[in-house]
């Protein structure tokens, strides 16, 4: 990413695409918190500080702290990807997570159409209860990662797969 800012209206368009993801029982479990402007760096600093505060001394790595603190330096927006669990207990958690993943896929496709760089990160404190508290989520809610968006000076890379489709599909005829 090169630091150039994306118009908030473009990010809003990506979020509208996300809102059309399939969802069992119309629970629409996706929930996004968007950081833009100066709040991008504030989030990264806070994330790094959570890492420092909650990581045991024997597992703390200064380089990880620095990476978390600087990870968004060139990002235009960071979107916290969250799942707010629906109230229907008949719908399994995995289906709610899948719906949120579909929502993110929709954003990613939209970002690609706009020639934007994007990645879904889940490092640092993503799955720690401290991050859940930081984002103001409830006990049944989950943080699934962070979606970094920005412009890039690099040409868009073609898709890549390691295994051929034939190894991932079994036809029963």
C-alpha positions, 0 to 999 in steps of 0.5 A, a space after each residue: 500500500 502506498 498511503 494514498 487515501 480511499 474516499 469514504 464513499 468507496 469504502 461505504 460501497 464495499 460495505 454495502 456489497 458486504 451487506 448482501 452476503 448470504 445468511 441463514 435465517 437472515 441473521 446478518 451476523 456481520 458487524 464492521 468497525 471502520 477506522 479511517 484518517 488518524 484513527 487508523 494509526 490510533 487503532 494500530 497503536 492501541 493494538 500494539 499496546 494491547 499486545 504489550 499489556 496482555 502478552 506474558 513476558 516470556 512470549 513477548 517479542 518486541 518486533 511483533 509490537 513494532 509490526 502491530 504498531 506500524 502495520 497500518 502506516 500505509 493503509 487508508 482504512 482498517 475494518 474490524 471484521 466482527 460477528 455478532 451472534 444471532 439470537 436463533 440457537 438453531 443456527 450453528 456458530 459455523 454458519 454465522 462465521 461463514 456468513 461473515 466470511 462471505 461478506 468479507 469476500 464481497 468486500 474483497 471482490 469490490 476492492 479488486 474491482 476498484 483496483 485497491 489492495 486489500 488483505 485480511 489479517 488475524 495476527 496480534 491480539 485478534 482473538 484475545 478477549 482484550 480485543 473483543 472488549 476494546 471493540 465493545 463486543 458482547 460475550 457471544 460475539 467474535 473478532 474474525 480479523 482486520 481488513 486492511 485497504 489501500 491504494 497500491 503502486 504495484 500492478 494487480 497480481 493474477 490469482 494463484 492456486 497451489 493445488 489443481 481444482 481436480 484435487 479438491 473436487 470429487 464427482 459422484 455420478 
